[in-house]
C-alpha cells in the first residue's frame, strides 16, 4: 500500500514537472512573439519605411496623372480607353494602400498626397 502511494505521488510529481516545463516553454514563445510584433510595429513606423511609402505614393500619383492625360486625348480608342481606366483603377488602389500606411509626423502629410487621398481614396 505504501509503495503504491509512493509510485502514484512520483508519477503525479513527474506530470506536474512536465506541465511546468511545457508551460514555461509556451510562455517563452508567447513573450517572444509579443516582442517580435512590437518590434515590427516600430519598424513599420520608422523613417525609412515611411519615406518609402511617401516616394511610392508620389510615383504612383504621377502615373495616374499620365493616364489621365492619355484618357483626355481625343484620339484614344474605346479599347485603349477601357484598358487605361482599368490600369488607372489598379494604380489608384495601390496608391491609396500606400497612403493609408503613412503615419502623420510633426510636419503632417504632403499636401499633394492629402489632395489625392481626398479626391481618389475617400470615394
Secondary structure, DSSP 4 states (H G I P E B T S, - for coil): -HHHHHHHHHHHHHHHHHHHHHHHHHHHHHHHHHHHHHHHHHHHTSHHHHHHHHHHHHHHHHHHHHHHHHHHSTT--HHHHHHHHHHHHHHHHHHHHHHHTPPP-TT---HHHHHHIIIII--
